[in-house]
Amino acid sequence: MTGKQERVQSRRAFLSLAAVSAAGLVGSSCARSGGVTARKQTAVSLRHEVPLGESVERAVEQFNTSRDDIHVTMQFLNGDLDWEYEVKHLEEVPFWYTEGGPADIYYGRSTGWAHAADAGLIIPLDDYLDSSTALKRDDFHRSRYGKALDTGTYRGKLWGIPLIADTYGLFCNMDLFRAAGLERLPATWEETLFFAQQMTRDTNGDGKLDRFGYQQCSFQYPLQVIGMGLPFIDMQNKRVLLDSDLGVESLDLYRRLLAFSPPHADFERGDTGMKMSTPDGTYGMYSHLNYEVAPVPAGRIHVNTYGHSDAAYGFCISAESDKRRQDAAWKIIEYLMTEEVYFDTVEEIQHLPIRNSIRTGERFDAYLKKHPHLRTFVEEYEWAVARPCVPEYRYLESVMRNVLLPVQEKGGLSLTKDQLREILKRESARINERLARATW
């Protein structure tokens, strides 16, 4: 075991012990209160692997104050581990379902829901949703390509209620656009490539580039893939099509864009013309820049995603809880999804709501007037597609990384299309071998 692994194991052991201790404190508190109320109260724990913000903490306190039948405790179990750890555990249920003590509600990435479902750790939520008066299926956004609820649908059942499923947008530094003689935003990937080339230059004559045209995260590469009209996974035939002609075109587009990228990822430095990102950049991070937000450039089709680099985020209910705690857990999810609480949450953690009734309300309209750059992201929901909710998608993410590394390494920008095809053939064979064993 390496030092890093020992630190991970120690941290997780500590969190597990802390969770057990917290559960004991809650139980002791209830016992000390005595009387009929203590016996009736249902204690429910909510574990989240990403921060939910102070607004959720306040909402939980208000919930606990307003009810004497349910009491909620929250536990944060950090799921942001290094890539080496993620790859090693791709075939396992994400650890926030299995460690840190018992939990009744899990909040985390949709890419872990299928694994948790197959392991019997979470329950289908269809009956709860279909009988709910507070939440309705048709209130969750539907695009031209699918539904937000597709992010949690696996084997024909719904396993997670998405709270967050952002789209992408293209941030454009208009000062750099105008310095390069560009007077409008790009609409296609080819225009984006041309604009990036025009903005990339050596402005001080020292022989080194100091102004760049475009940047994106590696995990945004699927935007090029689906823009070519390829699915994340061909679900009917259980295979990926990365080594097709269109797959080669998508990787070649990524390679050409990379030629005009900076050696950093900080759009706020002001030396980069365009950056693909999510709504959080509109909340002040780039306020010192003169920027606009363009839709994701169109390839063969205009397409975006439900969920950013880590997919969608939402709530699941534990299968290990008894029926009383599961029913109480659903009531808590309904409460956290109400307009007032939901709106405060997405505003604080800088995301956008995916419930239609909230998106069409007066408060949201006022919100967009306050943050006008968010309108592009809202409009992009029209073109969103959900990542497949299958266990193999996490493996596909690791393959995508192996596809991009040869392009990103020294000399990678000079790779020919034939060389790119060989890379895609090799990596596609790996994922297709995995998909051939899929049982969904």
C-alpha positions in Angstrom: 0.0 0.0 0.0 1.4 3.4 -1.0 1.6 6.4 1.3 -1.2 8.0 -0.7 -3.4 5.0 -0.3 -2.7 4.9 3.4 -3.7 8.5 3.7 -7.0 7.8 1.8 -7.7 4.8 4.0 -6.9 6.7 7.1 -9.2 9.6 6.1 -12.0 7.2 5.2 -11.6 5.3 8.5 -11.7 8.6 10.4 -14.9 9.7 8.6 -16.5 6.3 9.2 -15.7 6.6 12.9 -17.0 10.2 12.9 -20.2 9.2 11.3 -20.8 6.4 13.8 -20.1 8.9 16.6 -22.5 11.4 15.2 -25.2 8.8 14.9 -24.6 7.9 18.5 -25.0 11.6 19.5 -28.2 11.9 17.6 -29.6 8.7 19.2 -28.5 9.9 22.7 -30.1 13.3 22.2 -33.4 11.6 21.2 -33.2 9.3 24.1 -32.5 12.1 26.6 -35.5 14.1 25.3 -37.7 11.3 26.6 -41.5 11.0 26.3 -43.7 10.1 23.4 -42.1 12.6 21.0 -38.7 10.8 21.1 -40.3 7.4 20.3 -42.3 8.8 17.4 -39.5 10.8 15.8 -37.8 9.3 12.8 -34.1 10.1 12.5 -32.9 10.4 8.9 -29.3 11.0 7.8 -28.3 12.8 4.5 -24.8 12.1 3.2 -23.4 14.3 0.4 -20.2 13.8 -1.4 -20.0 17.4 -2.7 -20.8 20.6 -0.7 -24.4 21.6 -0.7 -24.0 25.1 0.8 -25.2 26.9 3.8 -28.7 27.4 2.3 -29.3 23.6 2.6 -28.0 23.6 6.1 -30.4 26.4 7.0 -33.2 24.6 5.2 -32.5 21.4 7.2 -32.5 23.3 10.4 -35.9 24.9 9.5 -37.2 21.5 8.6 -36.2 20.1 12.0 -37.7 23.0 13.8 -41.0 22.8 12.0 -41.5 19.1 12.5 -41.5 16.8 15.5 -41.9 13.6 13.5 -38.6 13.7 11.4 -35.2 14.8 12.3 -32.4 15.2 9.7 -28.7 15.1 10.2 -26.1 15.9 7.5 -22.7 14.4 6.8 -20.2 15.4 4.2 -18.0 12.6 2.9 -15.6 14.1 0.3 -15.8 12.3 -3.0 -13.2 14.4 -4.8 -10.4 11.8 -5.0 -7.4 11.7 -7.3 -7.7 10.2 -10.8 -5.5 7.2 -9.9 -7.9 6.2 -7.2 -10.9 6.6 -9.4 -9.5 4.4 -12.2 -8.6 1.7 -9.7 -12.1 1.5 -8.4 -14.2 2.0 -11.6 -15.8 -1.4 -11.2 -16.9 -0.7 -7.6 -19.8 1.2 -6.0 -18.5 4.7 -5.2 -17.3 4.7 -1.6 -19.7 7.3 -0.4 -22.5 4.7 -0.5 -20.5 2.1 1.4 -18.4 4.0 4.0 -18.9 6.7 6.6 -21.6 4.9 8.6 -25.2 4.3 7.6 -27.2 6.9 5.7 -30.8 7.2 4.5 -30.3 9.7 1.7 -27.3 9.9 -0.6 -26.6 13.1 -2.6 -24.0 12.7 -5.3 -23.1 12.1 -9.0 -25.5 10.3 -11.2 -22.6 8.3 -12.7 -22.6 6.2 -9.5 -26.3 5.5 -9.4 -26.3 2.4 -11.6 -23.5 0.8 -9.6 -25.4 1.4 -6.4 -28.6 0.1 -7.9 -26.9 -3.2 -9.1 -25.4 -3.6 -5.6 -28.9 -3.3 -4.0 -27.9 -0.2 -2.0 -30.6 2.2 -3.3 -34.3 1.8 -4.1 -36.3 2.8 -7.2 -38.1 6.1 -6.7 -40.9 5.7 -9.3 -43.7 4.9 -6.8 -42.7 7.9 -4.6 -42.5 10.3 -7.6 -45.7 9.0 -9.2 -47.7 9.4 -6.0 -46.2 12.8 -5.0 -48.2 15.9 -5.0 -45.1 18.1 -4.6 -43.0 16.7 -7.5 -44.2 15.6 -10.9 -42.4 13.9 -13.7 -43.5 16.5 -16.3 -42.1 19.3 -14.2 -38.5 18.1 -14.8 -37.1 19.5 -18.0 -37.4 17.7 -21.3 -35.2 18.7 -24.3 -35.3 17.8 -28.0 -33.0 14.8 -27.2 -34.4 13.4 -23.9 -35.3 14.2 -20.3 -33.5 15.4 -17.2 -34.8 12.3 -15.4 -32.9 10.1 -17.9 -29.8 10.9 -15.9 -31.2 8.6 -13.1 -33.1 6.0 -15.2 -31.5 2.5 -15.4 -33.2 -0.8 -16.2 -36.4 1.1 -16.8 -36.5 2.4 -13.2 -35.7 5.8 -11.7 -33.0 5.6 -9.0 -32.1 9.3 -8.5 -33.9 12.6 -8.4 -31.6 15.2 -10.1 -31.2 18.5 -8.3 -28.5 19.8 -10.7 -28.0 19.0 -14.4 -26.2 22.1 -15.9 -25.5 22.7 -19.5 -22.3 24.1 -21.1 -21.7 27.5 -22.7 -18.8 29.1 -24.5 -17.3 32.1 -22.6 -15.9 34.7 -25.0 -13.5 37.5 -24.1 -14.8 40.3 -26.3 -11.7 42.5 -25.9 -9.6 39.7 -27.5 -12.2 39.1 -30.1 -12.1 42.8 -31.2 -8.3 42.9 -31.1 -8.3 40.1 -33.6 -10.9 41.9 -35.8 -13.7 39.4 -34.8 -17.1 41.1 -34.4 -19.4 38.2 -33.6 -19.6 35.0 -31.6 -18.8 31.6 -33.3 -21.8 29.4 -34.2 -20.0 26.2 -35.3 -16.9 24.2 -34.3 -15.2 25.2 -37.5 -15.8 28.9 -36.8 -14.6 28.4 -33.2 -11.4 26.8 -34.6 -10.9 29.7 -37.0 -11.5 32.3 -34.4 -9.1 30.6 -32.0 -6.4 30.7 -34.6 -7.0 34.4 -35.2 -6.7 35.2 -31.5 -3.6 33.1 -30.8 -0.4 35.3 -31.1 2.8 36.6 -29.7 2.0 40.2 -28.8 5.4 41.3 -27.4 7.7 39.7 -30.1 9.7 37.5 -27.7 9.0 34.4 -29.8 6.5 32.9 -27.3 2.8 32.8 -27.5 1.2 35.0 -24.8 -2.4 35.2 -26.2 -4.5 32.1 -26.8 -7.7 31.3 -28.6 -9.5 28.4 -26.9 -9.5 26.1 -23.9 -11.6 23.3 -22.5 -11.4 20.5 -19.9 -10.5 17.0 -21.0 -13.8 15.8 -19.7 -15.6 18.1 -22.1 -14.3 16.1 -25.1 -17.7 14.3 -25.4 -19.1 17.7 -26.6 -17.0 17.1 -29.8 -18.2 13.5 -30.0 -21.9 14.1 -29.6 -21.6 17.2 -31.8 -20.7 14.8 -34.6 -24.0 13.0 -34.1 -22.5 10.1 -32.2 -24.1 8.9 -28.9 -22.1 8.5 -25.7 -22.9 4.8 -26.0 -25.0 3.0 -28.7 -27.3 1.6 -26.1 -29.2 -0.8 -28.4 -26.0 -2.5 -29.7 -24.0 -2.0 -26.5 -21.0 -0.4 -28.2 -19.2 2.9 -28.7 -18.6 4.3 -32.2 -15.5 6.3 -31.4 -13.4 4.5 -34.2 -15.9 5.5 -36.9 -15.2 8.2 -39.4 -17.1 10.7 -37.3 -15.3 9.6 -34.2 -12.0 10.3 -35.9 -13.3 13.7 -37.0 -14.2 14.5 -33.4 -10.7 13.7 -32.1 -9.1 15.6 -34.9 -11.3 18.6 -34.0 -10.1 18.3 -30.4 -6.5 18.1 -31.6 -6.8 21.2 -33.8 -8.4 23.2 -31.0 -5.7 22.2 -28.6 -3.1 23.8 -30.8 -4.5 27.2 -29.7 -4.9 26.5 -26.0 -2.9 28.1 -23.1 -0.7 26.2 -20.7 -3.2 26.9 -17.9 -7.0 26.7 -17.3 -7.6 30.2 -15.9 -9.9 32.1 -18.2 -9.9 34.9 -15.6 -6.3 35.8 -16.5 -7.6 37.5 -19.6 -5.2 36.0 -22.1 -7.6 33.5 -23.6 -10.4 34.3 -26.1 -12.8 31.4 -25.5 -13.4 28.8 -22.7 -16.0 26.0 -22.5 -17.5 26.0 -19.0 -20.6 25.8 -16.8 -22.7 28.6 -15.3 -20.5 29.1 -12.2 -18.3 31.5 -14.2 -21.1 34.0 -14.5 -21.3 34.6 -10.7 -18.5 37.1 -10.5 -15.4 35.0 -11.3 -15.0 36.8 -14.7 -16.7 40.1 -13.7 -13.4 42.0 -14.5 -13.6 40.8 -18.1 -15.7 42.1 -21.0 -17.2 38.8 -21.9 -20.3 37.2 -23.5 -21.5 33.6 -23.4 -22.2 31.8 -26.7 -24.1 28.5 -27.1 -22.0 25.4 -27.5 -20.8 25.4 -31.1 -22.7 23.2 -33.5 -21.0 20.3 -35.3 -23.2 18.1 -37.5 -25.9 18.8 -34.9 -26.4 21.3 -32.1 -26.2 19.4 -28.9 -25.3 20.0 -25.2 -25.5 17.8 -22.1 -27.6 17.4 -18.9 -24.8 17.7 -16.4 -21.2 19.0 -16.6 -17.9 17.1 -16.4 -19.1 15.0 -13.4 -22.6 14.5 -14.9 -25.8 15.4 -12.9 -26.1 15.5 -9.1 -29.1 14.4 -7.1 -30.7 12.4 -4.3 -31.0 8.6 -3.8 -32.7 6.7 -1.0 -31.0 3.8 0.8 -32.3 0.3 0.4 -30.8 -0.5 3.8 -33.2 1.8 5.6 -36.5 0.6 6.9 -39.7 1.7 5.2 -40.5 4.3 7.8 -37.1 6.0 7.2 -37.4 5.7 3.5 -40.8 7.4 3.6 -39.3 10.1 5.8 -36.4 10.4 3.4 -38.7 11.1 0.5 -40.5 13.8 2.4 -37.1 15.5 3.0 -36.3 15.3 -0.7 -39.6 16.8 -1.6 -38.9 19.6 0.9 -35.4 20.3 -0.5 -36.9 20.4 -4.0 -39.6 23.0 -3.1 -39.3 26.3 -5.0 -38.0 28.4 -2.0 -35.4 25.9 -0.9 -34.4 24.7 -4.3 -34.0 28.2 -5.6 -31.8 29.3 -2.7 -29.7 26.2 -3.1 -29.0 26.5 -6.9 -28.2 30.2 -6.4 -25.7 29.6 -3.6 -23.9 26.7 -5.3 -24.1 28.5 -8.7 -26.1 26.2 -10.8 -29.5 26.3 -12.5 -32.8 24.6 -11.6 -34.2 21.9 -13.9 -37.8 22.1 -12.7 -40.1 23.8 -15.3 -42.3 25.4 -12.7 -39.3 27.2 -11.2 -37.7 28.1 -14.5 -40.9 29.8 -15.6 -41.6 31.7 -12.4 -41.3 35.4 -11.6 -38.5 34.9 -9.2 -36.4 33.1 -11.8 -37.1 35.8 -14.4 -35.8 38.4 -11.8 -32.8 36.1 -11.2 -31.9 36.1 -14.9 -32.1 39.9 -15.0 -29.6 39.9 -12.2 -27.4 37.4 -14.0 -28.1 38.0 -17.7 -25.3 35.8 -18.9 -27.2 32.8 -17.5 -29.8 33.1 -20.2 -27.5 31.3 -22.7 -27.2 28.3 -20.4 -31.0 28.2 -19.9 -31.6 28.3 -23.6 -29.0 25.5 -24.1 -31.3 23.1 -22.1 -33.3 22.8 -25.3 -30.4 20.8 -26.8 -29.4 18.7 -23.7 -28.8 15.0 -23.8 -28.4 12.8 -20.7 -25.3 10.7 -20.2 -26.2 7.0 -20.1 -27.1 5.8 -16.5 -25.2 2.5 -16.8 -22.2 1.2 -14.7 -20.0 1.1 -17.8 -20.1 4.9 -18.3 -17.5 5.4 -15.6 -15.2 3.0 -17.5 -15.9 5.0 -20.7 -14.7 8.1 -18.9 -11.4 6.5 -18.2 -11.1 5.4 -21.9 -11.8 8.9 -23.0 -8.8 10.0 -21.0 -6.6 7.4 -22.7 -7.8 8.7 -26.0 -6.8 12.3 -25.3 -3.4 11.7 -23.6 -1.5 10.9 -26.8 -2.9 14.1 -28.3 -2.0 16.2 -25.3 1.5 14.8 -24.9 4.6 16.3 -26.7 4.2 15.8 -30.5 0.6 14.9 -30.2 -0.6 17.9 -32.2 1.1 16.5 -35.3 -0.7 13.2 -35.2 -2.4 12.3 -38.5 -6.0 11.1 -38.9 -4.7 7.6 -39.5 -2.8 7.7 -36.2 -5.9 9.1 -34.4 -7.9 6.2 -35.9 -5.5 3.6 -34.5 -5.8 5.2 -31.0 -9.6 5.2 -31.2 -9.6 1.6 -32.5 -7.5 0.4 -29.5 -9.5 2.2 -26.9 -12.9 1.5 -28.5 -12.0 -2.2 -28.4 -11.4 -1.9 -24.6 -14.8 -0.3 -23.9 -16.6 -2.5 -26.3 -15.2 -5.6 -24.6 -16.6 -4.2 -21.3 -19.9 -3.4 -22.9 -20.3 -6.9 -24.4 -20.6 -8.2 -20.8 -23.2 -5.6 -19.8 -26.5 -7.2 -18.6 -28.9 -4.3 -18.9 
